[in-house]
Amino acid sequence: MRWAGVALGIFFAFFWGNNPQSQFSIFSIFTVIFLAGFTAIEGLFFREGGAEVAGYGDQGAGWRRQSRMHFLAITVVMFFAWVLNWGFMAYLAIYMVLLVFFTFSAINHFYTGLKEKFVINTLLRPVITILLWLITLYFLLPALK
C-alpha cells in the first residue's frame, strides 16, 4: 500500500499539477502520508505482523515504538502543512526529513546485509531509496527554478 500511494502521488502530480511547485507539492504530500503514515499505522496497530514480515521478530520493541512516533509526527505535520496551506517550502522541508530518514535507513539495511546476510529487505530499501531520490530530483529541480 505504501508504494502504491507513492505511485498515486506521481500520477496526481502530473494530473493535478499545473507547474513544477504544485507537482512537487502533490508528490511530496502523497509520499509522506503514504510512506510515513502507513508505516506508523502498521507499527502502531499491526505491530507483531509488521515486525514478522520485516524479519525483526520481537526484538527492540521500544525502539520500534519510538520509530513509529517519528513517522506519525512527520505525517501529522505534513497533514497540517497541507490543510493550512503552508506552501512549497514547508512541504519541501517536511519531505526532506522523510527522505533523509529513508536514506539513513537504506544505509543501515545495506550495512546489515553486508554484515549478516542479504535478504529482500536489505536489498530493496537501498534500491527503492535511490529510485525515490531520482523521482524527487525530477520533481524538485524544476520546482526550485
C-alpha positions as CSV (number, residue, x, y, z in Angstrom):
1,M,0.0,0.0,0.0
2,R,2.8,2.4,0.8
3,W,4.4,2.3,-2.6
4,A,1.0,2.3,-4.3
5,G,0.4,5.6,-2.5
6,V,3.7,7.0,-3.9
7,A,2.6,5.9,-7.4
8,L,-0.7,7.7,-6.8
9,G,1.3,10.8,-5.8
10,I,3.3,10.6,-9.0
11,F,0.1,10.2,-11.1
12,F,-1.7,13.1,-9.4
13,A,1.4,15.3,-9.6
14,F,1.1,15.1,-13.4
15,F,-2.8,15.1,-13.4
16,W,-3.4,18.0,-11.0
17,G,-0.1,19.8,-11.0
18,N,0.0,22.8,-13.4
19,N,3.5,24.0,-12.5
20,P,6.7,22.4,-11.0
21,Q,5.9,23.6,-7.5
22,S,2.4,22.3,-7.5
23,Q,3.7,19.0,-8.9
24,F,6.3,18.6,-6.2
25,S,3.8,19.6,-3.5
26,I,1.3,17.0,-4.6
27,F,4.1,14.3,-5.0
28,S,5.6,15.1,-1.6
29,I,2.3,15.2,0.3
30,F,1.2,11.8,-1.1
31,T,4.7,10.3,-0.5
32,V,5.0,11.5,3.1
33,I,1.4,10.5,4.0
34,F,1.7,7.0,2.5
35,L,5.3,6.1,3.5
36,A,5.4,7.7,7.0
37,G,1.7,7.4,7.7
38,F,1.2,3.8,6.6
39,T,4.4,2.8,8.4
40,A,3.2,4.4,11.6
41,I,-0.2,2.8,11.3
42,E,1.4,-0.6,10.6
43,G,3.7,-0.2,13.6
44,L,1.0,1.0,15.9
45,F,-1.8,-1.3,15.1
46,F,-0.2,-4.3,13.3
47,R,3.0,-4.4,15.3
48,E,3.5,-8.2,15.5
49,G,2.7,-8.9,11.9
50,G,4.7,-6.0,10.6
51,A,7.7,-7.0,12.7
52,E,7.5,-10.6,11.5
53,V,7.2,-9.5,7.8
54,A,10.1,-7.2,8.2
55,G,12.1,-10.0,9.8
56,Y,12.7,-8.4,13.2
57,G,10.7,-10.7,15.4
58,D,10.1,-9.3,18.9
59,Q,13.5,-7.5,19.4
60,G,13.7,-3.8,20.1
61,A,10.1,-3.1,20.8
62,G,10.8,0.2,22.5
63,W,12.9,1.4,19.5
64,R,10.2,0.4,17.1
65,R,7.6,2.3,19.1
66,Q,9.8,5.4,19.0
67,S,10.3,5.0,15.3
68,R,6.6,4.8,14.7
69,M,6.1,8.0,16.7
70,H,8.6,9.6,14.3
71,F,6.6,8.5,11.3
72,L,3.4,9.7,12.8
73,A,4.9,13.1,13.7
74,I,6.0,13.6,10.1
75,T,2.6,12.6,8.8
76,V,0.8,14.9,11.2
77,V,3.0,17.9,10.4
78,M,2.6,17.2,6.6
79,F,-1.1,17.0,7.0
80,F,-1.3,20.3,8.9
81,A,1.0,22.0,6.4
82,W,-1.3,20.9,3.6
83,V,-4.5,21.8,5.4
84,L,-3.2,25.2,6.5
85,N,-1.6,25.8,3.1
86,W,1.9,26.4,4.4
87,G,3.2,26.1,0.8
88,F,6.0,24.6,-1.2
89,M,8.9,25.4,1.2
90,A,7.1,23.7,4.1
91,Y,6.3,20.7,2.0
92,L,9.9,20.5,0.9
93,A,11.3,20.7,4.4
94,I,9.0,18.0,5.8
95,Y,9.5,15.8,2.8
96,M,13.3,16.1,3.1
97,V,13.1,14.9,6.7
98,L,11.4,11.8,5.4
99,L,13.8,11.3,2.5
100,V,16.9,11.7,4.7
101,F,15.5,9.3,7.2
102,F,14.9,6.7,4.5
103,T,18.4,7.3,3.2
104,F,19.9,6.6,6.6
105,S,17.6,3.6,6.9
106,A,18.8,2.3,3.4
107,I,22.4,2.6,4.5
108,N,21.5,0.7,7.7
109,H,19.7,-2.0,5.7
110,F,22.7,-2.3,3.3
111,Y,25.2,-2.5,6.2
112,T,23.0,-5.2,7.8
113,G,23.1,-7.1,4.6
114,L,26.9,-6.9,4.3
115,K,27.4,-7.8,8.0
116,E,24.8,-10.6,8.3
117,K,23.1,-11.7,5.1
118,F,21.3,-10.0,2.3
119,V,17.6,-10.7,2.3
120,I,14.8,-8.9,0.3
121,N,14.6,-6.0,2.8
122,T,18.3,-5.3,2.9
123,L,18.3,-5.2,-0.9
124,L,15.0,-3.4,-1.6
125,R,15.4,-0.5,0.8
126,P,18.6,0.9,-0.8
127,V,17.3,0.3,-4.3
128,I,13.9,1.9,-3.7
129,T,15.5,4.8,-1.8
130,I,17.7,5.5,-4.8
131,L,14.6,5.4,-7.1
132,L,12.8,7.8,-4.6
133,W,15.8,10.2,-4.8
134,L,15.6,10.1,-8.6
135,I,11.9,10.9,-8.8
136,T,12.3,13.5,-6.1
137,L,15.0,15.3,-8.1
138,Y,12.8,15.0,-11.2
139,F,10.1,17.0,-9.5
140,L,12.3,19.2,-7.2
141,L,14.9,20.6,-9.6
142,P,12.4,22.4,-11.9
143,A,10.3,23.5,-8.9
144,L,13.4,25.3,-7.4
145,K,13.9,27.4,-10.5
